Amino acid sequence: MAYTSGTTEFNLPFNEMAEEAYERCGIEMRTGYQLRTARRSLNLMTIEWANRGINLWTIEEGEIQLVTGQVSYPLPVDTIDLLDHVIRQNQGTLNQIDINITRISETSYLQIPNKLAQGRPIQVFINRQTGQTNATTAVLVGNGTTAGINSTDTTIEVDTAVDLGASGYIRIGAETIYYTSVVGNVLQLCARGQNNTTAVAHTAGTAIYNQNLPTISVWPSPDAGGSPYTMVYWRMRRIQDAGGGTSIQDIPFRLLPCLVAGLAYHLSIKNPTSGDRTQMLKAAYDEQWLVASQEDREKASLRLAPRQTFW
């Protein structure tokens, strides 16, 4: 008597995925170079998937505790965009309430005359930066009085600010710091320990790095920090990179056929002997993408409600 397996754990490690894709191209995978070029093609393809629209499995909830008078806050470096966001008051109490906050463009934000005015935030500008960290020519001098800085200093002196913006994020050691302005070579009103890092002491001569973090800027700036105002958001993150040969991919199992079909098509483009097979593989990829995109969508009923405003 035959029995079913009783398991539902099938997945493809990267080396087997690449092998399947090469077989569809009519090629036997033999070399390490073939595995490396397949990994590169797969990473480029998953970036393309992010450009095609919302990938539901990459949506994550996050929150930021707003601080009195602080306008800018970093987002995780792998953030592509924010899909929705609210301002939460009285978090964790029976009086908790979520209030809509309106997303505005860069132009609209720039036209706000007083960005430091305080109140309950009602607008947010999302700056979708790369998340990259870049070296500068600057090194740490001190806090304006002594060499080096301690964990609580909010004024930071560097030897040159030529590579630094008028405001923004820097990294010193493992700590991310937000500075509000620059006067000469002194960074003013610094918010320490940003982006889930810890504020620590740093010695003079430590290198300064620019961090092009994705950020939000709220207006008005919060008039009360901590419990009263928390920004809760739902973000779409990047799909994780293809790993080593035995690692699995950061996608739901139901999208594996589409991923393999797409990888086979991209590998066939690199093979000058593929001929008509490339068009056949493209057609198979397009068909699998259509099936996958219809499955990976919001299936709840659409409900429209008027926006509520609380004063």
Steps between C-alpha positions, in 0.01 A plus 500: 500500500642842398507794735547871448818658636325680784732799458446846350852640529626492140728787412795552270844599627675741268731243337204277402306802377793601278538141379131483404526834317808389304329173406210699353761686293638165378824554691668280760624704796859399573706797615507741790482786254163375376373505859634853555343639183169333590511666844565838339209453257269393783586808709434729204169326434374537858580873480288507185219334695506787749454742211200307369285575803419399855637166620271411787748274679745791534253724686602554862360710782728735689478789738699808593481672836481871420714737703407853598632747243664235277393523136691221322506126581682216319330196351662155467763508223318238287177702484362550148195705595234552765156377403302642791563688824317641801581700809417298811424672828486343847657178374432195713211655693124469474504852350728402209396663174642500146475827304568539129813689395509628142793426269630807314749550218850642530380823340215537749736434791754754375228765483420469873644824640566384859593132510580516872152613608369259762167321530343165417656383171244503217728473194797283409758519222669169412853533363577174317879490516728206411606405852867506398786611725771712337843604626582869552826689556385606847619361832373564850662782699286525813200667660631854461665493842682169539650246261261222403135477604310313768166322461292807587670775299266671252762731349764332284805669351673354192819611327313587178132504405556536127357151425201536733156634415319782676328232711482125490633172636858401567661187639779506756618150584183291522279794606263692273454867588259760362613862495265792443743761368868584445671814625858512372632152578257438787193277467215640707203347687613142443261213575713207614449126457269514199383209281515242782861581590639585843648835601857443624819700549733549200863606494645788299620397155217252437382506138164659409269333246195641321190280524244542224219346702138493394326740736171657596457868588187587696322833530437656740787363705366316807405710800521195728723195461486138612155362584281780359620468137610183324513475122384154393571406139479213256800484269604300197856374544750366250500130418808347663798423278559152366729322742736205477434174323295338775300808610135539402354818353302773672175426316182301576502143372213574261725737303779245442377403151506867395846553650648198322331592171634854523852384584498260205396782266768737630769231470392418145557863400866454594533186288560582130389149394156520661329619180124447503519348849535851646160606366345178628648561845382861495146388422516249787630770736227746397235234560640412843525868592133553411399207721726614787387864488134396510570286807717755682236769544274635770178295504300693756194694391557867421346733756498877458459724803524876545821626655467580870666806645560538873589831654 
